[in-house]
Amino acid sequence: MLNSIDALFDGKVFHPEQPVTLKANTRVRIIIDNKSDGNDENCSFLETAESLQLDGPADWSANIDKYLYSEEKEHES
């Protein structure tokens, strides 16, 4: 069963912000998704793309159509 709860981490323990309907000692998987702390800074697409540290040819942006829609170049021997 997939369930989502909000919680506060005190440095050692997660404290749910609402009641949790699980039996004691139930094993769970916790996936952390940090909520905003009020400093909502919108991140631009370029900042996001740069943070991915993608590796590509130096002329990628200038020739994007060639890389997306053209056939792969034959390698010269």
Backbone as ProteinMPNN parsed JSONL, in Angstrom:
{"seq_chain_A": "MLNSIDALFDGKVFHPEQPVTLKANTRVRIIIDNKSDGNDENCSFLETAESLQLDGPADWSANIDKYLYSEEKEHES", "coords_chain_A": {"N_chain_A": [[0.848, -1.182, 0.0], [0.554, 2.188, -0.858], [1.224, 5.196, 0.684], [1.127, 8.589, 1.674], [2.657, 10.825, 3.876], [3.16, 13.79, 5.826], [6.026, 14.832, 7.593], [8.215, 15.72, 10.309], [11.647, 15.948, 10.665], [13.815, 15.483, 13.301], [16.504, 15.299, 13.419], [17.166, 12.849, 14.307], [14.855, 11.294, 14.397], [11.814, 10.751, 12.556], [8.913, 12.629, 12.806], [5.583, 12.2, 12.402], [3.145, 14.422, 10.985], [0.49, 13.985, 11.085], [-1.884, 11.5, 12.239], [-0.775, 8.084, 11.951], [-1.814, 5.157, 10.466], [-0.749, 2.46, 11.157], [0.323, -0.746, 12.317], [2.297, -1.271, 15.257], [5.81, -1.717, 14.871], [5.71, -2.238, 12.141], [7.246, -2.703, 9.06], [8.425, -0.248, 6.838], [8.976, 1.619, 3.787], [10.712, 4.553, 3.357], [10.599, 7.411, 1.437], [12.298, 10.255, 0.719], [11.232, 13.514, 0.206], [12.011, 16.624, 0.098], [10.221, 19.269, 1.496], [9.293, 22.603, 0.671], [10.954, 25.265, 2.365], [9.864, 27.707, 2.593], [11.422, 29.479, 1.246], [10.908, 29.772, -1.559], [12.45, 29.516, -4.418], [12.238, 29.944, -7.713], [13.431, 27.75, -10.089], [15.185, 27.99, -13.055], [14.777, 26.504, -16.338], [17.262, 26.26, -17.588], [19.032, 26.289, -15.41], [18.263, 23.919, -14.188], [18.876, 22.063, -16.248], [21.644, 22.463, -16.405], [22.405, 21.536, -13.897], [22.131, 18.825, -14.221], [24.374, 17.996, -15.47], [24.92, 17.062, -18.126], [26.502, 15.253, -20.773], [27.696, 16.063, -23.895], [28.118, 16.842, -27.435], [30.145, 19.699, -28.329], [28.853, 21.505, -30.02], [26.195, 21.173, -29.559], [23.852, 22.768, -28.819], [23.741, 24.597, -30.948], [23.298, 22.954, -33.113], [21.047, 21.401, -32.638], [18.75, 20.412, -34.001], [19.901, 18.828, -35.996], [21.042, 16.782, -34.43], [18.794, 15.712, -33.22], [17.014, 14.986, -35.318], [18.314, 14.076, -37.635], [19.873, 11.435, -39.545], [22.225, 9.179, -38.09], [25.643, 10.021, -38.345], [27.964, 8.467, -40.552], [30.761, 6.747, -39.438], [34.036, 7.683, -40.169], [36.717, 5.766, -41.426]], "CA_chain_A": [[0.0, 0.0, 0.0], [1.304, 3.432, -0.953], [0.601, 6.243, 1.478], [1.993, 9.75, 1.806], [2.431, 11.616, 5.087], [4.129, 14.847, 6.091], [6.703, 14.571, 8.855], [9.311, 16.604, 10.69], [12.825, 15.189, 11.086], [14.481, 16.247, 14.354], [17.923, 14.965, 13.409], [17.262, 11.43, 14.613], [13.571, 10.604, 14.244], [10.755, 11.414, 11.807], [7.674, 12.792, 13.574], [4.468, 12.46, 11.486], [2.306, 15.578, 11.303], [-0.883, 13.497, 11.241], [-1.85, 10.107, 12.715], [-0.396, 7.039, 11.008], [-2.592, 3.963, 10.783], [0.053, 1.265, 10.993], [0.593, -1.473, 13.544], [3.656, -1.092, 15.769], [6.855, -2.559, 14.287], [5.483, -2.478, 10.721], [8.362, -2.233, 8.24], [7.996, 0.644, 5.77], [10.031, 2.253, 2.993], [10.541, 6.006, 3.398], [11.206, 8.144, 0.334], [12.397, 11.639, 1.181], [10.948, 14.591, -0.736], [12.066, 17.833, 0.925], [9.221, 20.293, 1.24], [9.83, 23.96, 0.662], [11.085, 25.902, 3.673], [9.376, 29.074, 2.481], [12.308, 30.215, 0.352], [10.614, 29.261, -2.896], [13.169, 30.132, -5.513], [11.954, 29.222, -8.944], [14.642, 27.35, -10.793], [14.958, 28.047, -14.49], [15.086, 25.281, -17.082], [18.704, 26.197, -17.829], [19.676, 25.889, -14.157], [17.982, 22.495, -14.024], [19.657, 21.334, -17.244], [23.05, 22.533, -16.023], [22.618, 20.704, -12.714], [22.168, 17.429, -14.645], [25.726, 17.783, -15.969], [24.846, 16.203, -19.3], [27.683, 15.259, -21.618], [27.315, 16.049, -25.298], [29.052, 17.55, -28.308], [30.283, 21.131, -28.056], [27.92, 22.276, -30.839], [24.873, 20.614, -29.297], [22.763, 23.746, -28.878], [23.692, 25.211, -32.275], [22.881, 21.96, -34.108], [20.12, 20.484, -31.968], [17.891, 19.734, -34.983], [20.704, 17.785, -36.644], [21.204, 15.667, -33.503], [17.494, 15.113, -32.913], [16.214, 14.507, -36.441], [19.103, 13.544, -38.748], [20.434, 10.104, -39.378], [23.544, 9.165, -37.477], [26.734, 10.122, -39.301], [28.799, 7.276, -40.695], [32.101, 6.983, -38.914], [35.088, 7.524, -41.162], [37.784, 4.866, -40.978]], "C_chain_A": [[0.888, 1.238, 0.0], [0.538, 4.513, -0.211], [1.604, 7.378, 1.626], [1.639, 10.497, 3.086], [3.476, 12.72, 5.139], [4.735, 14.571, 7.457], [7.796, 15.602, 9.073], [10.454, 15.728, 11.178], [13.586, 16.018, 12.098], [15.984, 15.994, 14.417], [18.154, 13.496, 13.698], [16.007, 10.666, 14.223], [12.625, 11.436, 13.386], [9.499, 11.442, 12.666], [6.547, 13.126, 12.604], [3.639, 13.65, 11.949], [0.841, 15.207, 11.421], [-0.799, 12.042, 11.698], [-1.511, 9.133, 11.592], [-1.106, 5.759, 11.419], [-1.819, 2.702, 10.418], [0.206, 0.581, 12.345], [2.035, -1.213, 13.965], [4.586, -2.119, 15.133], [6.591, -2.964, 12.838], [6.666, -1.906, 9.945], [7.802, -1.401, 7.086], [9.208, 1.098, 4.972], [9.725, 3.743, 3.0], [11.293, 6.616, 2.227], [11.162, 9.618, 0.71], [12.166, 12.6, 0.022], [10.9, 15.865, 0.088], [10.996, 18.818, 0.513], [9.891, 21.646, 1.315], [9.903, 24.502, 2.08], [10.63, 27.354, 3.626], [10.235, 29.937, 1.58], [12.131, 29.706, -1.068], [11.367, 30.067, -3.946], [12.87, 29.312, -6.745], [13.261, 28.967, -9.675], [14.332, 27.352, -12.286], [15.285, 26.705, -15.127], [16.589, 25.146, -17.275], [19.456, 25.799, -16.567], [19.473, 24.397, -13.906], [18.825, 21.671, -14.979], [21.137, 21.322, -16.864], [23.337, 21.628, -14.83], [22.685, 19.22, -13.061], [23.542, 17.021, -15.161], [25.748, 16.779, -17.126], [26.104, 16.34, -20.136], [27.227, 15.166, -23.072], [28.325, 16.811, -26.126], [29.032, 19.053, -28.033], [29.273, 21.972, -28.834], [26.462, 21.822, -30.67], [23.752, 21.635, -29.481], [22.629, 24.369, -30.262], [23.137, 24.255, -33.328], [21.886, 20.952, -33.532], [19.227, 19.729, -32.951], [18.637, 18.598, -35.678], [20.812, 16.556, -35.729], [19.876, 14.971, -33.2], [16.857, 14.41, -34.105], [17.008, 13.905, -37.604], [19.548, 12.12, -38.453], [21.823, 10.219, -38.797], [24.615, 9.198, -38.561], [27.493, 8.803, -39.352], [30.185, 7.627, -40.199], [33.12, 6.707, -40.009], [36.193, 6.646, -40.602], [39.139, 5.431, -41.293]], "O_chain_A": [[1.852, 1.325, 0.761], [-0.652, 4.721, -0.449], [2.809, 7.135, 1.697], [0.469, 10.772, 3.35], [4.554, 12.591, 4.559], [4.041, 14.13, 8.372], [8.24, 16.267, 8.138], [10.246, 14.855, 12.02], [13.972, 17.148, 11.797], [16.655, 16.422, 15.357], [19.21, 12.953, 13.375], [16.085, 9.523, 13.771], [12.62, 12.664, 13.466], [9.07, 10.414, 13.19], [6.538, 14.216, 12.032], [3.453, 13.863, 13.147], [0.027, 16.04, 11.82], [0.251, 11.415, 11.56], [-1.903, 9.325, 10.441], [-1.016, 5.326, 12.567], [-2.185, 1.974, 9.495], [0.219, 1.236, 13.387], [2.896, -0.964, 13.121], [4.187, -3.258, 14.887], [7.181, -3.929, 12.352], [7.045, -0.753, 10.15], [6.832, -1.794, 6.438], [10.342, 0.973, 5.434], [8.608, 4.153, 2.684], [12.485, 6.365, 2.048], [10.092, 10.159, 0.988], [12.825, 12.509, -1.014], [9.881, 16.167, 0.708], [10.871, 19.165, -0.662], [10.934, 21.805, 1.95], [9.025, 24.235, 2.901], [10.967, 28.144, 4.508], [9.814, 31.026, 1.187], [13.088, 29.262, -1.702], [10.958, 31.17, -4.311], [13.205, 28.13, -6.816], [14.083, 29.867, -9.848], [13.332, 26.78, -12.721], [15.978, 25.875, -14.539], [17.137, 24.052, -17.143], [20.426, 25.044, -16.644], [20.388, 23.699, -13.47], [19.43, 20.681, -14.569], [21.806, 20.295, -16.986], [24.403, 21.016, -14.761], [23.232, 18.431, -12.29], [23.837, 15.831, -15.275], [26.486, 15.794, -17.107], [26.703, 17.414, -20.2], [26.453, 14.277, -23.426], [29.283, 17.366, -25.588], [28.033, 19.601, -27.567], [28.872, 23.039, -28.367], [25.618, 22.061, -31.533], [22.804, 21.385, -30.226], [21.514, 24.643, -30.706], [22.568, 24.696, -34.326], [21.896, 19.781, -33.909], [18.969, 18.54, -32.764], [18.07, 17.532, -35.919], [20.689, 15.423, -36.195], [19.851, 13.766, -32.952], [16.232, 13.362, -33.944], [16.414, 13.276, -38.481], [19.593, 11.669, -37.308], [22.512, 11.221, -38.984], [24.515, 8.497, -39.568], [27.647, 8.114, -38.343], [30.715, 8.693, -40.514], [33.089, 5.674, -40.677], [36.562, 6.771, -39.434], [40.155, 4.807, -40.987]]}, "name": "protein", "num_of_chains": 1, "seq": "MLNSIDALFDGKVFHPEQPVTLKANTRVRIIIDNKSDGNDENCSFLETAESLQLDGPADWSANIDKYLYSEEKEHES"}
